[in-house]
Each structure stands twice: as C-alpha cells, then as structure tokens.
C-alpha cells in the first residue's frame, strides 16, 4: 500500500481528553477518531491491526473446538426478561424502542441470545457439547467513558459460549479455552498473566482473567513469588497473617471504657491507647439492598467489598450514612464496636477472631473499649474471609509472598453453570429420558481493548513500538529526496521487490520533509523501516533499522529484501520463543 493511497493523518498535539498512553497515541498516530464520548471510528491503520488480532483469535478458537457465528447486535427485551436481567443489569444496558414501541437493547453481551439459539435446537445429550463464538461490536453505556479504547462505550469483543451435559465436560471446554487464550496473547507478542477472578454480575462458579502487564494498568493483581498462584485484588486470598504482637495493657475481666477525644483514625486511636493497629477491631456498617450489616476486621487490614458482597449475596452494597450508623450503634461514626451491638447481623474476618484481646469502639461518642475478648464479649453471626489482600502478604498455597503488579484485563472466562439455562428453559434429555438444564461456560476477549493494551505495554517517548504480529504493516519504506527522479525510481523498484517477497510494506511516497517522515514512522511504530535517500544511493546502499532500538544499518540495494527478511524472521522467532 502507498501512503498516498490510504488514509493516514497524524497529529502533533495530544488530544485534550487523553488520560492514558494508548488513547493519546492511537489518536495522534491516526488509528482512531472520536465520534462521541466512548465511541470511536477505527481508521485504516487500526482496521489492519484489528484484522490481524481477529485472525489469531479465529485460529485459536477453531483449534479449541468453537464454531463462529454472528448474532444480532440489537436484542429484544423478551430474552432479557426471560433471564431476569432486564431489570437487574442497570443503566449500562442501552434500552431502545422500535417504531412499534417494543423494547430492545443494544447488546453488551450475548448470553440470552446464544441460549435462545441452543434451547430452540438442542434437545438431547447426544447433541452436546455445543461451543460457538463471534467477534462483534458491543455497547455498554458507561457512566464515565474514559481512556479511549480502554473503557469506551462501544467496543469490539470476541464472546464464546459452550453448553454441556455435565460439569466434567464443561471443565474440558473451560481448560481448552484457557489454553487458547494463552496462545492468543503469546502469539500477539504480549507479556501477560492469568489470574483467578470474581465472577461479578455474569455469575458462575469459577472464572479467570487474562491480564496484559503494564505499569499503566488500572487493575491490581497479586501473584506468588514461588508458585503459580495469581488473582486480582477482588479475588485474592492470603495465607495465615501470623499473630498480633503481645498485648501491652492489662487484661480486665470485662471491657473497660477509655475516653478517646478527637481520636478517630486507626493510627490516632492506636497511638493514643499505646497499642498496635493489629490490636484494634474496626467495625464498619454497610447498607445492602436487603439489610444493614456490621463488619469486623483487624485494624491494620481493609475490607474487600467484593468478597463482602459475595458473602451477603447482595446486588447493592455501600457504606452506611452517618445517620444510619448512629441509629444502628447508638454512637457516631468512628466509634462503632461489636460489644453490645444488637439488631444487626455481625460478620467478622478470621483475623478478628484470632485476637486474644483487643480494643474497639464503644458505640459512644469519643470513647473506646479496651480488653475486649472476641467470643467472650461479643458473638458474630458469620466468620468469613473479608480482607483485601496486599503486596507482601503470605501466599495462600505455599510459603511464598504475594507481589503486586499492574495489569489490563483483556480476557475473562467463566463457568456459568445453569444460571441462564434454568431461567430460560434451555434443557436436554439424558440417556434415561430425564430433563436437565444445560451447563454453560462463557469466554470473553476484548479485541479492541487488546490492541490498546498492546500500546500501553509497548511504547516510548516517540510513539508506539508495535509487536510484529499486531503492527498494521511490518515494514515502512520511506523515500527521501522525492524530487530526485533516480531516488524515486530506486524506491519504486524496492517497493515492488518487497511486495513480491510477500512483505507487508507501506510505501511512504509523500513529498514531505525527511523530519516529518521520521517522526511519523516513530509515532506509528512500524517494526522495520527502510529509508531510501540520495546520499545512501550514491554508494549503492539503503538504510535499515528496527523501531524498537533505532539502530541504523546500511545494506546494499541488491540485498535489501534478504536483509529485511532476516530482521522479520528474527522478530517472529522472538514471539514464538516468548
């Protein structure tokens, strides 16, 4: 392709609304253009990168036994009402009406549609398993779209769904999809990790996220220094934290009130009382769609609200207001405690019940209790892991420690179980003629998000540094001195030779200054670049370099194709090795 025949327009200034590297560079390099908040045009360069990524995804999905289909983007409300999600999904679901005033939505995901397909076709265990996928545009009406393609409203996603007669068969498909995802991201030349994850509002019994590692990632993930354990912070567990330091105060037969004027924070209270933060029990009151609950956790730890929401099986969860805290505990915020607390369910993290003696709020203004013994002075309704794991915590599976890294979620696989098949009547007959709901799995991969994540991981201060498999073109051939006929003629000949050798090459035939061309090549990030200029040609040579290191090499004109082939083969070998 010639630059003059495609549509590439670069910008010198960053877009005003760009907050992350990928957004800034995708706009500046002419890959995307904003249409509305969270909605973008994918311009020719982006279309080529997305096509390459999609081809890799298709190959791996088919190798994993999944057949491609295309489902409608606009879905009737009746299907979502069948599953119960029409009222549950929330404002992210873009609801629309047709000319007959019938309700529809623009699909953010396709569990309902795929289940409707299968329930109308598959009736026997002999027809199972079924595994299908699509690559399609989705829409989720994010309240605050940001970060360009990282958190847009409209995006391209690969979503796959499988249907099974038993859990073991689901597990076979699930593990095949895990392997397929690992191959996809490895073939893209990306550094990634797989971690355990919460199932969220999709539901299900097991899920894993695939994270592209990048310092700019919005997700925190924890992985072990010694074993393969990894999880996002929402899901991560920890090993035993160890005992608190010795209790430095007396141990009364019953809790003793201590005035703590203006001491509200953990650090303030522990310093005032002369104890360690580990000796304090924090009492937090939460409001759910069902009830108010009081949650206890050790003073040096934080509550993981995802774990808490799962323990409470609620859809809505937030810290209670000061007024509700006063109504429940009888004391102001910052002085709540479990002793004498009645009329509210009490949940405790195991770290609390392991304390031999502790201090808590007294449910009185400016007052705490010391000498509190869990189990003696208060009883909880449920003990459950509620703590937020953190860097340096012990691994839950070995003697190692957890380390925190940043990542960008690009894939998520779920064991859905029968959540949708039961609700929508998607059943099959077994060998004895008994009716059962099908067991489902779903597997999502963000295609446009992966392209953006690749840039977050691969860039420098000049622009994008594409991994070869995702680059819109493998090679850029730039002609300098375009006013010199002999230079242009030599460049044209080399362009033809590269095309003839099967090289993906963009021929920069623009009558622009060399500085403009060099800046654009760096910004767009072509892995290999060839420069044809008057000075080099006078000695029978052209200039060759890799984008990632910028090291200039000269090669005889007659050996260019061979030299380019060697560089490309080296880049491909690195991806395979990784």
C-alpha positions, 0 to 999 in steps of 0.5 A, a space after each residue: 500500500 502507498 501512503 498516498 493511497 490510504 488514509 493516514 493523518 497524524 497529529 502533533 498535539 495530544 488530544 485534550 481528553 487523553 488520560 492514558 498512553 494508548 488513547 493519546 497515541 492511537 489518536 495522534 498516530 491516526 488509528 482512531 477518531 472520536 465520534 462521541 464520548 466512548 465511541 470511536 471510528 477505527 481508521 485504516 491503520 487500526 482496521 489492519 491491526 484489528 484484522 490481524 488480532 481477529 485472525 489469531 483469535 479465529 485460529 485459536 478458537 477453531 483449534 479449541 473446538 468453537 464454531 463462529 457465528 454472528 448474532 444480532 447486535 440489537 436484542 429484544 427485551 423478551 430474552 432479557 426478561 426471560 433471564 431476569 436481567 432486564 431489570 437487574 443489569 442497570 443503566 449500562 444496558 442501552 434500552 431502545 424502542 422500535 417504531 412499534 414501541 417494543 423494547 430492545 437493547 443494544 447488546 453488551 453481551 450475548 448470553 440470552 441470545 446464544 441460549 435462545 439459539 441452543 434451547 430452540 435446537 438442542 434437545 438431547 445429550 447426544 447433541 452436546 457439547 455445543 461451543 460457538 463464538 463471534 467477534 462483534 461490536 458491543 455497547 455498554 453505556 458507561 457512566 464515565 467513558 474514559 481512556 479511549 479504547 480502554 473503557 469506551 462505550 462501544 467496543 469490539 469483543 470476541 464472546 464464546 459460549 459452550 453448553 454441556 451435559 455435565 460439569 466434567 465436560 464443561 471443565 474440558 471446554 473451560 481448560 481448552 479455552 484457557 489454553 487458547 487464550 494463552 496462545 492468543 496473547 503469546 502469539 500477539 507478542 504480549 507479556 501477560 498473566 492469568 489470574 483467578 477472578 470474581 465472577 461479578 454480575 455474569 455469575 458462575 462458579 469459577 472464572 479467570 482473567 487474562 491480564 496484559 502487564 503494564 505499569 499503566 494498568 488500572 487493575 491490581 493483581 497479586 501473584 506468588 513469588 514461588 508458585 503459580 498462584 495469581 488473582 486480582 485484588 477482588 479475588 485474592 486470598 492470603 495465607 495465615 497473617 501470623 499473630 498480633 504482637 503481645 498485648 501491652 495493657 492489662 487484661 480486665 475481666 470485662 471491657 473497660 471504657 477509655 475516653 478517646 477525644 478527637 481520636 478517630 483514625 486507626 493510627 490516632 486511636 492506636 497511638 493514643 491507647 499505646 497499642 498496635 493497629 493489629 490490636 484494634 477491631 474496626 467495625 464498619 456498617 454497610 447498607 445492602 439492598 436487603 439489610 444493614 450489616 456490621 463488619 469486623 476486621 483487624 485494624 491494620 487490614 481493609 475490607 474487600 467489598 467484593 468478597 463482602 458482597 459475595 458473602 451477603 449475596 447482595 446486588 447493592 452494597 455501600 457504606 452506611 450514612 452517618 445517620 444510619 450508623 448512629 441509629 444502628 450503634 447508638 454512637 457516631 461514626 468512628 466509634 462503632 464496636 461489636 460489644 453490645 451491638 444488637 439488631 444487626 447481623 455481625 460478620 467478622 474476618 478470621 483475623 478478628 477472631 484470632 485476637 486474644 484481646 483487643 480494643 474497639 469502639 464503644 458505640 459512644 461518642 469519643 470513647 473506646 473499649 479496651 480488653 475486649 475478648 472476641 467470643 467472650 464479649 461479643 458473638 458474630 453471626 458469620 466468620 468469613 474471609 473479608 480482607 483485601 489482600 496486599 503486596 507482601 502478604 503470605 501466599 495462600 498455597 505455599 510459603 511464598 509472598 504475594 507481589 503486586 503488579 499492574 495489569 489490563 484485563 483483556 480476557 475473562 472466562 467463566 463457568 456459568 453453570 445453569 444460571 441462564 439455562 434454568 431461567 430460560 428453559 434451555 434443557 436436554 434429555 439424558 440417556 434415561 429420558 430425564 430433563 436437565 438444564 444445560 451447563 454453560 461456560 462463557 469466554 470473553 476477549 476484548 479485541 479492541 481493548 487488546 490492541 490498546 493494551 498492546 500500546 500501553 505495554 509497548 511504547 516510548 517517548 516517540 510513539 508506539 513500538 508495535 509487536 510484529 504480529 499486531 503492527 498494521 504493516 511490518 515494514 515502512 519504506 520511506 523515500 527521501 529526496 522525492 524530487 530526485 527522479 533516480 531516488 524515486 525510481 530506486 524506491 519504486 523498484 524496492 517497493 515492488 521487490 518487497 511486495 513480491 517477497 510477500 512483505 507487508 510494506 507501506 510505501 511512504 511516497 509523500 513529498 514531505 520533509 525527511 523530519 516529518 517522515 521520521 517522526 511519523 514512522 516513530 509515532 506509528 511504530 512500524 517494526 522495520 523501516 527502510 529509508 531510501 535517500 540520495 546520499 545512501 544511493 550514491 554508494 549503492 546502499 539503503 538504510 535499515 533499522 528496527 523501531 524498537 532500538 533505532 539502530 541504523 544499518 546500511 545494506 546494499 540495494 541488491 540485498 535489501 529484501 534478504 536483509 529485511 527478511 532476516 530482521 522479520 524472521 528474527 522478530 517472529 522467532 522472538 514471539 514464538 520463543 516468548 
